[in-house]
Amino acid sequence: CGLETNWNNGPDLTKFPLLSQTMNLTSMIDQIAKELLCSADMEELMTKGSSPLLTDQKHVDEYLCGCCLAPCEACAGSLETPADESGLSAISSKMSSLTNP
């Protein structure tokens, strides 16, 4: 930015003092987010226990289908998700690898 000439005859950027860089987060964290949201611990929190977050069957069914935890036409298989505390630690480790250089 702010340069008249660029490598390989690039554009004149003298009138562009700022540069914006973006990153496609979907490709970076999509699988990690699915692993977290569809883990056994999250399923317990969302649909079971004494105070589940999802209180009506329609939303429970949508969650289970979205995670392919119950058969539905949107699913062609199942997601690999952590089944225990060590699995959630693995997710934390994956996120740390993206944020701590």
C-alpha positions in Angstrom: 0.0 0.0 0.0 1.1 3.5 -0.8 3.5 2.3 -3.5 3.5 3.5 -7.1 5.2 0.4 -8.5 4.7 -3.2 -7.5 6.3 -6.5 -8.2 5.5 -8.0 -11.6 4.1 -4.7 -12.9 1.4 -4.7 -10.2 -1.2 -1.9 -9.8 -0.3 1.7 -8.6 -1.3 1.8 -5.0 -0.3 5.3 -4.0 -3.9 6.3 -3.3 -4.5 3.3 -1.1 -2.8 4.0 2.2 -4.3 1.0 4.1 -4.2 -2.7 3.5 -6.9 -5.1 4.6 -6.2 -8.8 4.9 -8.9 -11.4 5.5 -8.8 -15.1 6.2 -11.4 -17.7 5.4 -12.2 -18.9 8.9 -14.6 -21.6 7.7 -11.8 -23.6 6.2 -9.7 -23.0 9.3 -12.1 -23.9 12.1 -15.2 -25.6 10.5 -14.2 -29.1 11.6 -13.0 -28.0 15.0 -16.3 -26.2 15.6 -18.3 -29.2 14.5 -16.3 -31.5 16.8 -17.0 -29.2 19.7 -20.7 -28.6 19.0 -21.4 -32.3 18.3 -19.3 -33.8 21.1 -20.9 -36.2 23.6 -20.5 -33.5 26.3 -22.3 -30.9 24.2 -25.0 -33.4 23.3 -25.5 -34.0 27.0 -25.7 -30.2 27.7 -28.1 -29.5 24.8 -30.5 -32.4 25.0 -30.2 -34.4 28.2 -29.7 -33.9 31.9 -31.9 -32.1 34.4 -31.9 -28.8 32.5 -31.2 -29.3 28.8 -30.7 -26.1 26.7 -33.0 -27.4 24.0 -36.4 -27.9 25.6 -38.7 -28.8 22.7 -38.4 -31.9 20.5 -38.3 -29.9 17.2 -35.1 -28.2 18.3 -33.6 -31.4 19.7 -34.3 -33.2 16.4 -32.7 -30.3 14.4 -29.6 -30.4 16.6 -29.3 -34.2 16.3 -29.7 -34.0 12.6 -27.3 -31.1 12.2 -24.7 -33.2 14.0 -25.7 -36.4 12.3 -26.3 -37.9 15.7 -29.7 -39.2 14.5 -30.6 -40.5 11.1 -32.0 -37.9 8.8 -32.0 -37.1 5.1 -29.3 -34.4 5.5 -26.7 -36.9 6.8 -24.7 -39.3 4.7 -22.6 -40.5 7.7 -21.4 -39.3 11.0 -18.8 -36.8 12.3 -15.8 -37.9 14.4 -16.3 -36.2 17.7 -14.5 -36.3 21.0 -16.1 -38.7 23.4 -14.4 -37.6 26.7 -12.5 -34.9 28.4 -9.3 -35.7 26.5 -11.2 -35.1 23.3 -12.3 -31.6 24.4 -8.6 -31.0 25.4 -7.7 -31.9 21.8 -10.1 -29.3 20.5 -8.6 -26.7 22.8 -5.1 -27.7 21.6 -6.3 -27.3 17.9 -7.6 -23.8 18.6 -4.4 -22.9 20.4 -2.4 -23.9 17.5 -4.4 -21.4 15.4 -4.1 -18.5 17.8 -0.6 -18.9 19.5 2.2 -18.7 16.9 
